[in-house]
């Protein structure tokens, strides 16, 4: 990771067979702002989408990965190249603003959506991550994220505050939150240098929760900043009920427990996730005539135990 800070903010996003989404995101970013650099990591897309992005967006730094490194691995490539004081990781299926939305500028000329996140960092050196309010792009732009509740020690269940609610300003108070949201999280260079990069063992799903715990253990806090808003299309890449998603969520819940839970909670959680939640998910998949999802659940459990 470069030690010299040439920018205030490095925006990092991953492209994987998602050229349309990535271009729509880039069209909402302040590409000509001298204090911001934008990095796109192409995670070995099937077509040469990286070259298309380079051609149409010359202000953007495009990194070509020869293999799909997953969410964490791709973002870590961006970390290695980033020269910002703050690194803003955003999904390529997000938008800084909706097409018909007025973009507010701060008196510094930077979009207010970024300025509020930076101001939150500058209010306390112990803050390592700041997340904006996340709203869906579709329908009435309901809230997706206004902070997280803590994970249960055994079931690993929690929920995103405000999820699927209309936004009436009821979550407009900045506050600490236990975990960052992977769709949009700004992380300080200081926190990354002390805690380390994203854990690559997850490949997909749960790495932002694990990284949140790493950064908190390194002595930093995580904050939710509602004055900044980003819009999320949500799961355009893998689908909500795909074998890929089912496999990684099943395996990675167990992996998250192994890396972060102490005894006896670790083994109680293993028992619940394998024999209660796992059995329930397999049975439900078979009832829904989705044997592919049942197989993916079994595969996720088996690969965790085997490895």
C-alpha positions in Angstrom: 0.0 0.0 0.0 1.6 3.4 -1.0 2.6 5.5 2.0 2.3 8.8 0.3 -1.2 10.3 0.3 -1.8 12.1 -3.0 -5.6 12.3 -2.7 -8.1 12.9 0.1 -10.3 10.0 -1.1 -9.6 6.9 -3.2 -12.9 5.4 -4.5 -12.5 1.7 -5.2 -15.1 -0.6 -6.9 -14.9 -4.1 -8.4 -16.1 -4.9 -11.9 -17.0 -8.5 -12.7 -19.1 -9.0 -15.9 -20.9 -5.8 -14.8 -19.9 -3.2 -17.4 -23.4 -1.6 -17.5 -23.6 -1.2 -13.8 -20.0 0.0 -13.5 -20.5 2.7 -16.2 -23.7 3.9 -14.5 -21.8 4.2 -11.2 -18.9 6.1 -12.8 -21.4 8.5 -14.5 -22.4 9.7 -10.9 -18.9 10.1 -9.6 -16.9 13.4 -9.5 -14.2 12.1 -11.9 -12.7 15.6 -12.4 -12.3 16.3 -8.7 -8.5 16.7 -8.0 -8.9 15.5 -4.4 -10.4 12.2 -5.5 -9.1 9.2 -7.4 -11.3 6.5 -8.8 -10.0 2.9 -9.1 -11.9 0.1 -10.9 -10.6 -3.4 -10.4 -11.7 -5.7 -13.2 -11.9 -9.2 -11.6 -11.2 -11.2 -14.8 -14.5 -10.5 -16.5 -15.3 -12.8 -19.4 -15.0 -10.0 -22.0 -12.4 -7.3 -22.0 -14.5 -4.8 -20.0 -11.5 -3.2 -18.4 -10.4 -1.8 -21.8 -13.8 -0.4 -22.5 -13.8 1.4 -19.1 -10.3 2.8 -19.8 -11.4 4.0 -23.2 -14.6 5.8 -22.0 -13.3 7.0 -18.6 -9.7 8.1 -19.0 -9.7 9.8 -15.6 -10.2 6.3 -14.0 -7.4 4.1 -12.9 -8.3 0.6 -14.1 -6.6 -2.5 -12.7 -6.7 -5.8 -14.7 -6.7 -8.9 -12.6 -5.9 -12.1 -14.5 -8.1 -14.2 -12.2 -11.3 -13.6 -10.2 -9.9 -12.8 -6.7 -13.3 -12.4 -5.1 -14.6 -9.4 -3.3 -11.8 -9.1 -0.8 -9.0 -10.0 -3.2 -10.2 -7.5 -5.7 -10.5 -4.7 -3.2 -7.0 -5.6 -1.8 -5.6 -4.9 -5.3 -7.3 -1.5 -5.1 -5.8 -0.9 -1.7 -2.3 -1.6 -3.0 -2.8 1.0 -5.7 -4.7 3.6 -3.7 -3.1 6.9 -2.7 -5.9 8.4 -0.7 -6.1 9.3 3.0 -9.5 7.6 3.0 -10.5 4.6 0.9 -14.1 4.5 -0.1 -15.2 0.9 -1.1 -18.4 0.9 -3.0 -20.2 -1.8 -5.0 -20.4 -1.3 -8.7 -24.2 -1.7 -8.5 -24.5 1.5 -6.5 -25.1 5.1 -7.5 -23.9 8.2 -5.7 -27.2 9.9 -6.7 -30.3 9.0 -8.7 -30.5 10.3 -12.3 -33.0 13.0 -11.4 -31.5 14.0 -8.1 -29.8 17.3 -7.5 -26.2 16.8 -6.4 -25.3 19.0 -3.5 -21.8 20.5 -3.3 -20.1 21.5 -0.2 -18.3 24.9 0.0 -15.1 23.0 -0.8 -16.6 22.0 -4.2 -16.7 18.3 -3.3 -20.1 16.5 -3.3 -21.6 16.7 0.1 -22.0 12.9 0.2 -18.2 12.6 0.5 -17.6 15.6 2.7 -19.9 14.4 5.5 -18.0 11.1 5.6 -14.7 12.9 5.8 -16.0 15.3 8.5 -17.1 12.3 10.6 -13.6 10.9 10.4 -12.0 14.2 11.3 -14.3 14.5 14.4 -12.4 11.6 16.2 -9.1 9.9 15.3 -10.4 6.7 16.8 -12.9 6.3 13.9 -11.7 3.7 11.4 -14.8 3.2 9.2 -17.7 5.4 8.3 -20.7 4.1 6.3 -23.4 6.2 4.7 -27.1 5.6 4.7 -27.9 3.1 2.0 -31.2 3.2 0.1 -32.5 1.0 -2.7 -32.6 2.4 -6.2 -36.0 0.9 -7.0 -39.5 1.7 -5.9 -39.8 4.3 -3.2 -36.0 4.1 -2.5 -36.6 2.3 0.8 -33.8 2.1 3.4 -31.4 -0.8 3.1 -28.9 0.2 5.9 -28.9 2.6 8.7 -26.4 0.7 10.9 -26.3 -2.9 12.1 -27.4 -4.6 15.3 -24.8 -6.9 17.0 -24.5 -10.5 15.8 -26.0 -13.1 18.1 -23.2 -15.2 19.6 -24.8 -18.6 18.6 -27.1 -18.0 15.7 -25.0 -15.3 14.1 -28.2 -13.4 13.3 -28.6 -9.7 13.3 -30.4 -7.1 11.1 -29.8 -3.9 9.3 -31.5 -1.0 11.1 -34.2 0.5 9.0 -34.3 -2.2 6.4 -37.1 -1.9 3.9 -38.5 1.2 5.7 -39.5 4.5 4.1 -37.1 7.2 5.0 -38.8 9.9 7.1 -35.6 11.0 8.7 -36.1 8.5 11.6 -32.5 7.4 11.3 -30.8 10.7 10.7 -28.7 10.7 13.9 -25.0 9.7 13.4 -24.0 6.9 15.7 -21.5 4.0 16.2 -22.4 0.7 14.7 -20.7 -2.7 15.2 -20.2 -3.5 11.5 -19.7 -1.8 8.2 -21.8 -2.6 5.1 -19.9 -4.0 2.2 -21.8 -2.0 -0.4 -20.4 1.3 0.8 -17.8 1.8 3.5 -15.1 4.5 3.8 -12.0 3.3 5.7 -9.1 5.3 6.9 -5.6 4.5 5.7 -4.5 4.5 9.3 -7.0 1.7 10.2 -6.0 -0.4 7.2 -2.3 -0.1 8.0 -2.9 -1.2 11.6 -5.5 -3.9 11.1 -4.4 -5.2 7.7 -6.2 -5.7 4.4 -9.5 -7.5 3.8 -9.4 -11.2 4.7 -9.3 -13.2 1.4 -10.4 -16.5 2.9 -14.1 -15.7 2.5 -13.9 -14.9 -1.3 -17.5 -13.7 -1.3 -19.9 -12.6 1.6 -19.1 -11.9 5.2 -15.6 -10.5 4.6 -16.8 -7.0 5.5 -18.1 -8.3 8.9 -14.8 -10.0 9.6 -12.9 -6.9 8.5 -15.1 -4.8 10.8 -14.1 -7.0 13.7 -10.4 -6.8 12.7 -10.5 -3.1 12.6 -12.4 -2.8 15.9 -9.8 -5.1 17.6 -7.1 -2.8 16.3 -8.7 0.0 18.4 -10.9 1.8 15.9 -14.6 2.6 15.9 -17.2 2.2 13.1 -19.8 4.9 12.5 -23.0 5.3 10.5 -23.3 8.8 8.9 -26.8 9.5 7.6 -26.0 12.9 6.1 -24.3 10.9 3.3 -26.6 8.7 1.1 -25.8 6.1 -1.6 -28.3 4.1 -3.6 -27.9 0.3 -4.1 -29.4 -1.9 -6.9 -28.7 -5.0 -4.7 -27.4 -8.4 -5.8 -27.3 -7.9 -9.6 -24.3 -10.2 -9.8 -25.1 -13.5 -8.0 -28.9 -13.4 -7.5 -30.8 -13.8 -4.2 -31.4 -17.6 -4.5 -28.4 -18.9 -6.4 -26.3 -21.9 -5.6 -23.2 -19.6 -5.5 -24.7 -17.4 -2.9 -26.1 -20.3 -0.8 -22.7 -22.1 -0.8 -20.6 -19.1 0.3 -23.1 -17.9 2.9 -23.3 -21.4 4.4 -19.5 -21.9 4.5 -18.6 -18.3 5.5 -20.9 -18.2 8.5 -19.0 -21.1 9.9 -15.7 -19.5 8.9 -16.7 -16.2 10.6 -17.4 -18.2 13.8 -14.0 -20.0 13.7 -12.1 -16.7 13.2 -14.0 -14.6 15.8 -15.8 -16.7 18.4 -14.3 -17.9 21.7 -15.1 -21.1 23.5 -17.7 -22.3 24.4 -19.7 -20.1 22.0 -17.8 -21.3 19.0 -18.9 -24.9 19.3 -22.5 -24.0 20.3 -22.6 -21.9 17.1 -21.2 -24.7 15.0 -24.0 -27.0 16.3 -26.7 -24.5 15.5 -25.4 -23.5 12.1 -24.8 -27.1 10.9 -27.6 -29.1 12.5 -30.4 -26.5 13.0 -30.0 -23.8 10.3 -28.3 -26.1 7.8 -30.9 -28.9 8.1 -33.7 -26.4 7.9 -32.3 -24.8 4.7 -31.8 -28.2 3.0 -35.3 -29.3 3.9 -36.8 -26.0 2.7 -34.8 -26.1 -0.6 -36.1 -29.6 -1.3 -39.7 -28.6 -0.6 -39.2 -25.6 -3.0 -37.9 -28.1 -5.6 -34.5 -26.5 -5.5 -32.1 -29.5 -5.1 -29.3 -27.3 -6.4 -29.6 -25.1 -3.3 -29.8 -28.1 -1.0 -26.6 -29.4 -2.6 -24.9 -26.0 -2.3 -25.7 -26.0 1.5 -24.3 -29.4 2.0 -21.2 -28.5 -0.1 -20.7 -25.4 2.0 -20.8 -27.3 5.3 -18.6 -30.1 4.0 -15.9 -27.8 2.6 -15.7 -25.9 5.9 -15.3 -29.2 7.9 -12.8 -30.6 5.4 -10.7 -27.5 5.3 
